[in-house]
Amino acid sequence: MALRLCHPTTYLFKFLHTLMIQLKNILLASHGTDGACAAEKMAFEFCSDGAALNHLVVVPTLWKGMTGDDWLNNGSTRNTFRNYLEGELEEDVRVHLQRMIEVTDELGISYRHDVVVGEPDECLLQSSRERDCSLVIIGSPRPKGKSGLRSRMRLEPLVRGLSIPLMIAPYPGTPTIQR
């Protein structure tokens, strides 16, 4: 009698299906970039069986106290620029959260969100400890050559510190392996 093995993706799908049945709360870290939107789509799929979605938006500390360069040579100009920048960030986050609220309402997904300022990996670890989540989903880094802010999630502290599974959504348009 010959041993017949399934294709590796068959095992993956069986594992994911079992995982989906057990999911109650999902922690999603996203902020509206292309990679984060891929993570959002993945989270929506996992929530289709009734899991709740806990959404974490992290404003990286690099924005904290941003006042520009030396060309801002007086306190009034620095404060005006800082207020402008904070207003732009607040509006970006507000628009992102409103989109998420609309999508989750439409899909019938239980949704809550938190917005924090800090280092992305540290904030995600803290949030995962404060909630009873069974899965963390994040987007993959922007590929080289793509323009945009390079505020990256430090993966090593994240994978060492998490006590629950971490899923990283592939960047949109990433070529897949064909067999």
N, C-alpha and C positions, 0 to 999 in steps of 0.2 A: 504494500500500500504506500503510495507516494504522499508526502506531506505537501499540501497546497497552501501557499501563503497568499494573503491578500496584498494588493498594491499598498504602499505606505500611506497614500492619501485616504484609503478606505479606513485604516486605523485612526487617522487624524479625524475624519468625519465622525466616526463612532465615538471617539473621545469627546469631541466638541458637542455632539448631541447629548451625551451623558452630562457634560458640564452645563449645558443650557438648561436641562431639566432641574439641576440643583441650584442654579443662580437665583438669588433673591434680590441682591443689591449690586449694582455695578458702579464703580467709580471711574469716571471719564475725566481726563485732563485735556482740555482743548481751549483754543483761543481764536479760532476762525481762520487760521492759515490752511493751505491746501492739505498738508499732512494731517492737521488736526481735524479737518472736515472728513477725511477718510476714516479717522478713528470714530467720529460721531456716527457715520453711517454704519460702521461695524457695531457700535453700541446699540443703535436702534434695532439692528437685527437680533442681537442677544436679548433685548428687552421685549421682543415680540411675544415671548412666552410668559409675560407677567412680571419680570424683574423690574425693580425700581432703578431709576437713573439718578446718580449723585454726580453733579457736574462741578468740577473745580476749574476756575479760571485764575491763573497766577499772573500777576503783573510783576515781571522780574525786577529785582532790586536795582538793576542798572538804571531804571527810570527814576528811582527815588532821589529826590533832591537835584534832578537834572536842571542845570541853569545855563547850559551853553558853555562857550569858550570865553577866553579873555576879552573878546570884543564886547562882551557885556560888562561895561566898566562901572556901572553904578547899581546900587541896591534896587532902585525903582524899576530899572530895565530888567534886571534879573527876576524880580517878583512878577512882573508882567509876563515875561517869557515862561516862567514856571507855571503860572496860572493858566496860560494858553495851552501849554503842553498837557497839564493835568486835565483840562477840559476836553482836549482831543482824545486822550486815553479813556476818560469816563464815557465819552460818546461812543467810541469803538466798542467798549465792553457792553454798554447798554444795547447797542444794535445787535451785537452777537447774542446776548442773553434773550432778547426779544425774539430773534429768529429761532433759537432753541425752544423757547416756550411755545411758539406757534407750532413747530414741528412735533414736539412731544404731545401737545394737546390733540393735534390732528391724528396722531398714531395711538392715542390713548395710553401713553406711558406716564407712570407716576414720576415726577421730576422735581428735583430741588437743586439749587445752585449755591455756591459760595465763591466770593471773589476775595483773594488775599494778595498781599504784597510780600515777596520773599524770593528765595531761591527755589526754582521749580521742583527739583528733586526733594528738597527738605519739606516743602509744603505738601507735596503729594504723599510722602511718607507719613506726615502728621495727620493728614486727612484720612489716610487708610487706617490709622490706629483709632481715630475717633468714630469711625463708622463701622457697621457690621457688614462690610462688603465682601463679596466672594470672588471678584475679578477686577483688575485695573486695566483700563484700555488707554493707550496713548498713540499718537501719530509718530511716524518715522521722521527723521531729520530731513530737511530740504536737501535735495541732491546738489552736488557741486555744480557751480555755474548758474544756479537759480538765484535771482536777486532777492533780497529781503534781509530782515534782522536775523542775526545768528544767535538767538537766545536758545540754547540747547538744554535739553534735559540730560543731566549727568546720569548715565545708566548704571555705572558700577555701584554707587551708593544705593541706588534704587533697588536693584536686584538683590543686593546683600541685605537690605533693610525690610523688604516686603515679606510678609508671612502668607500672602495670597498670590495666585497666579497673575502674571503680567502679560498682556497681549499687546503687541506693537503692530498697528495697521500699516500695510505697505503704502508707500507714497503713490499717489495717483499716477497712472501711466507707466509705472515700473514694469519692465518686461518680466513675464513669467517664464518659468522653465517649462518647455514643451517636451513631452515624452512620447 
